[in-house]
């Protein structure tokens, strides 16, 4: 068996620091806002209406980007939502080695679900730190999730489709026994699409009933992805050449977007609004491998390939299409935070399989071949996104509430990364060190620990607070 054939076989069963490549710069049209996340600094850059022309922001080197931050020169700069981006420099192995097959995530990355061939379904509510087995041992394959992580759908190879409306606590068998291979879900979990052989089965009532359509893609469909409303879909095919297909009506009919060629397309991803689409593939003769990216729903495509040939395996993206994670065969993971323009290598050389990215980009998961089964790797961080707001300042202790999590606190002299990590380890072992800057009686940088287990530690301000749902409901702010 050739290396290529072995790689494809592993893919179908799976279905170190390195250099990053920084963008030279970004064009900011008049009246537009562009997210620029380079050299550890993330800003929302706006070129106000009324300016004479577009502005080019140079980010090739850290000093160039820092000079723009210090002197925006008529541009308006704001901190990115959540106080910055997740670097995802560390992927931690979780759970034990199993035959991991499918992944799905809630939009905030806190709820994860994964399936095991010959095993059970596993769910997590803490970004993959701990897992709970669900349902029975079956040949589970793909899985999909609603945006809130409540409605789940999973398929069994040679079995039925199973749905859950309580985040995986219980499951109901749907449809008939078929050779199910792929599954997708809308953000509300209402519109579902499942592949079985040469047909696609569509449900518009969360899996209660299904209608079969001939999708016209043959029997080698390697991926299917759906937009938030479930109407825009992308699917890929493989084995001795593949193609990319687009549906604009929830999967009932399909049109060719990229014709069949000598590329085996093995993965796809689509943004919430359906305009950004990514596909990933490698030539079956090992002459090329690339990532295709469209910003107009598959009408036209740009192609990316970080330097050097790579045998790509799977791809996933955030809801806005800006953050992407791609896996390779016997190489590293590659992440982009600017819609594929530049890529950074992550983790180590492994035989990577399927990957998933949460809607907000805060959580990533990937499977890789182990000694006999597959290992599960998770990278998660709390971006403070969504309903986050400031609590109170009490003796210069910074208290912070983020939706349903109270974060540990630190007040005192500025700490470097190592000192902050040591503080978190001592005061909140299950926490992640995060820096927060505020301008209260002079600019001050404080660090706090993001408690992934929800347990609050820290001092001052009456922790824990009642979780806040929006800025209006947050406790008042005040000086020391």
Secondary structure by P-SEA (a helix, b strand, c coil): ccaaaaaaaaaaaaccbbbbbbbcbbbbcccbbbbbbcccccccccccccccbbbbbbcccaaaaaaaaaccccbbbbcccccccccccbbbbccccccccbbbbcccccbbbbbbccbbbbbbcccccbbbbccccccccbbbbcccccbbbbbcccbbbbbbcccccbbbbccccccccbbbbcccccbbbbbcccbbbbbcccccbbbbbbccccccccccccccccccbbbbbbccccbbbbbcccccbbbbcccccccccccccccccccbbbbbbbbccccbbbbbbbccccccbbbbbcccccccccccccccccbbbbbbccbbbbbbcccccbbbbccccccccbbbbcccccbbbbbbbcccbbbbbbbbbcccccccccccccccbbbbbcccbbbbbcccccccaaaaaaaaaaccccbbbbbbbbbcccbbbbbbbcccccbbbbbccccccccccccccccccccc
